[in-house]
Amino acid sequence: MKKGTRPKIAVTMGDPAGVGPEIIVLAHLSPEIFSVCRPVVYGDENILRRAAAVLGRPTEVVEAGEPGPGRIVVTPVSSLSLDDVPFGRLSEAGSRAMVDYIRAATRDALAGRADAVVTCPITKEGLKTAGVPFPGHTEFLADLCGGTDVVMMLAGDRLRVALVTIHVALRKALELLSPPLIVRTIRITHEFFRTTMGLDAPRIAVAGVNPHAGEGGMFGDEEKTMVGPAVAACRREGIDASGPYPPDTIFYRAYEGEFDVVVAMTHDHGLIPLKLVHFMDGVNVTMGLPVIRTSVDHGTAYDIAGKGVASPQSLVAAIRMAAGMSAARR
């Protein structure tokens, strides 16, 4: 990205049968995103026009030119038949297309033809249908970028949460926890906040595993045997990490501004409080990739797809955050 220019943001359309196309149309009615970036949608013109018709919003869909309110610039990756991709239903054609959008956008970002990638929602079942052996965007993108170590973070204006374990059963997550895995998560979080969030010394709070962070070992010893040693190792490296803190109080402290990010040990430990306060405008961020990637913090919402009632708030927030990260990284 040249100095003084707005970053180009590659927006993937997501599952064509979900709400992705509708929230893209609605997001393009927000003048604010065009003041900070140039979004280009990697998707399907037919599907976007269908979404615009459902919403009753006059929208121009073009392959070239400058995007703006009511004008979507598309990099056409598929040309789907509307009959093959009905609203709210998984299809092989739609699943393969949504995977192709991700591949194309990531390829352009890696080549420097886009400054960041913002992804609309997909389904794990759709990935499987398309032959992708990963449970979600995060793992798939890591593979596309060469198998790099990544950390999933969900973020809003008041609370940010990074996760040590993500899409595994809770019992398996507890088995996976180890000091090296926790150290890796803290390191990636620290480096990402330094290079991409503009914070020289991010304040990282590390949540424990057990009630009251183990209460001195009365309710479990993971804090003594794993979390505490990992925090100590990171502090020796000059990282401003602290903890382990009781999971039932640390998120409030971070929400009040005491910390920049909380590292949580398991998916629901971290995302229940995050989604309580940022359900509509939360952003999914993949830290550790060589490219910037943000995403909406919701699913395909098959139950409301095609009804014109989906909210674009999370997508607008994801685009704005990606644009800000692009500027900070530059």
Buried (B, 14 or more C-beta within 10 A) or exposed (E): BEEEEBBBBBBBBBBBBBBBBBBBBBBBBBEEBBEBBBBBBBBBBBBBBBBBEBBEBEBBBEEEEEBBEBBBBBBBBBEBEEEEBBBBEBBEBBBBBBBBBBBBBBBBBBEEEBBBBBBBBBBBEBBBBBEBEBBBBBBBBBBBBEEBEBBBBBBBEEBBBBBBBBBBEEEEBBEEBEBEBBBBBBBBBBBBBBEBBEBEEBBBBBBBBBEBBBEEEEBBBBBBBBBBBBBEBBBEEEBBBBBBBBBBEBBEEBBEEEBBBBBBBBBEBBBEBBBEBBEBBBBBBBBBBEBBBBBBBBBBBBEBBBBBEBBBBBBBBBBBBBBBBBBBBE
